[in-house]
């Protein structure tokens, strides 16, 4: 089975998409004609606003090389200082010293007061960082401040590397929906909400010489469109390359350079416990075959039992082996019988599940694969594609099976993913998962300073969610980046998707 989108329709879509980018294409061509280094990139997601503190918008402004946080995750998934010089603390009271030369693109220095205001602002508008509003902050001098978390919070520095906690000049960014003054090597020159974004060199960048003159990011949610644009010379680089596209690029090493590294982005699904009983949920999990999905998505993903790589100390969990016959037995035990069409039904009603997904990160392909696998077990599914999962089925809970893709191991620690998906009231615990023992362990994990104990707790928490059949973990993405030969330094060796453009990015 291959993608159902034909080459013809891909070509039409590509043409329509690029027509909408005419102005930026002309700008890029003009800059190239003047001998400027102007990189052209495709992105499968596009921000609605430039405000990095809201939702996941900071991931995009970080990709654009516009915003920076106090810390960052290096190529080895370790936390390093960026705007910060260092941090000292006992787990509850932290003293952070800023780098003396850290400055915004308008020349204003990054000060302790401005950093604190940013952290508080993020806590007010982003539910995932609401806890920041409850911390106590104190300015010691222009470049030194303290954060008192009240109780031991061992992953604070990991959190401060989050792109959503970017530090911006709040006094100069009057409307961060469309304007932004930040610290990165690039500044926004043109912004189209959910569309094309252009950046130019920050001539006053505080952290070294910026190699590129600028870049343009085209919004291309369709993978075939990005492939065609790359082959036509309309873009120079992009990530999340599909297996089919990767094969084509590998055949032309004189034109393209391909980098593949293990990453932390997870394909998983949420099972709605408000609509599906335990037998039905277990039947689904016994049917979905991660190994077959890995084989089909040739080279782009690696099958997984849990949300974290098994080499991590907190990746020691096991899921049941695929067993379609056992899945059928569970359904029959629940009163279902096979009809003439090969689907299970009860009381004259065919068992039909709504599988919701969005068409990025190969989730469209995964949805079709899961539909066929479930069909083999006698379970009929209806596929529902949404452009904005967070604003639709994730927010409303209107699904039976919800596909999603996110970075699980965000900062070398399991708490982020666990708190986002398993904690009661968390944004991705939208399927009704509830287990008092798990909730208690999550609260313990939040404050546990011992690394070995943290891993043990995480394994227990994830295993409990798997045993409850509240979730299904399918595969970890490989980060695959394609670059036209001569393009270098697009964070291709960093496993995190929220880094791309940086001061060292260059092109011949």
Secondary structure, DSSP 8 states (H G I E B T S, - for coil): ---SS-HHHHHHHHHHHHHTTHHHHHHHHHHHHTT--EEEEEES---S-S-TTSTTHHHHHHHTT----SEEE-TTS-EEESSEEEEEESSSEEEEEE-TT-B-TTS-B--HHHHHHHHHHHHHH-GGGGGGGGSEEEEEETTEEEEE-SS--TTHHHHTT-GGG----TTT-S-TTT----SSSEEEEEE-TTS-EEEEE-TT-SSS----SEEEEEE--SHHHHHHHHHTTS-SEEES--HHHHHHHHT-TTTEEEEEEEEEEEEEEEE-TTTS-HHHHHHHHHH--HHHHHHHTTTTEEE-SSSS-TTSTT---------HHHHHHHHHHTT-EE-TTS-EEETTEE-EEEEEE-SSTTHHHHHHHHHHHHHHTT-EEEEEE-S-TTTTHHHH---SEEEEEEESSSSSSSHHHHHHHTSTT-TT--S----HHHHHHHHHHHH---HHHHHHHHHHHHHHHHHTTSEEEEEEEEEEEEEETT-B-SSTT-S-TT----TT-B--
